[in-house]
Amino acid sequence: LVHCTDEKCTTRIANVLDVSSNTGEYTSAMIGSDGYVTMAYLDATTETLRVLHCDTLDCTFSTKTVAHDAISSGRWPAIIQ
């Protein structure tokens, strides 16, 4: 995730949000009512749907959850506010 700190994004903070191998495919993201990013994505190694919520604006801290662990459940997720 890249958080731009100015309008033209000439200064930015980049964070790797999930260091597990083979994650991040089929990502759906939104900015929630709290102003922080929430995203759903596939963990292709375990074929599970993961949900991540940024706990800070630049997402240096986040909470990750396995939302569903059925085979291929993480493909084509959609997050709607």
Secondary structure, DSSP 8 states (H G I E B T S, - for coil): -EEESSTT-SSEEE-----STTEEEEEEEEE-TTS-EEEEEEETTTTEEEEEEESSTT-SSEEEEEEE-STTTTSS-----
